[in-house]
């Protein structure tokens, strides 16, 4: 399948400029995201992983989506690590295939059954490699932010709920979650990685007195804090720290302010784990 033209045409023998290539990549990325959301991608803010740009670049360089298998496998592994299900990952692949197979700017209708079987197989196997590995090996630290993973926070919550049960008091009476989410759907490339690194740095700076902090998902981090008279001041300090760090990059500043939410703990540890899974993909 040949990639349709999405940018400015070059003359005979011309090499597209960096600016033209960037415009073409952004156009392809934007059409793919729109088609994927229309196909049922559930959480728009976590679609634009760095591996998406790698796939777009590979497709534009090689001229055919079938030649971008390595990049597609990398994206599938990243999707699995971020918590996206296999059906959702394959529907996202179908959206890319439909965009590249469609001429013009009209409505695109992704169809998994119309996607080449080899691409489906490459994507599914790469996704399964990570999903299976996660069942056996659970990383303690998120490699990007350096923060403990959601698995660590689940363990910490188990200890908290056990202690609360021993005192015959609800866990939510003394602790709560402060959750930071950053909408990176319009941010591409290195600034996306930088954004979460800066968010993690802000959390470490504000919560340096023994609080448990963790990375929940590609654009979500959280801190487990005590419910006391310092919660409000911590929230103010966190917003200030986030603004100071994110405002230094134009793309991150344009993406909007990070959202800080106070989240009450549910009645049981099982419910708290379900809550973390939902928060990971807000």
Order of alpha helices (4+ residues) and beta strands (2+ residues): alpha-alpha-alpha-alpha-alpha-beta-alpha-beta-alpha-beta-beta-alpha-alpha-beta-alpha
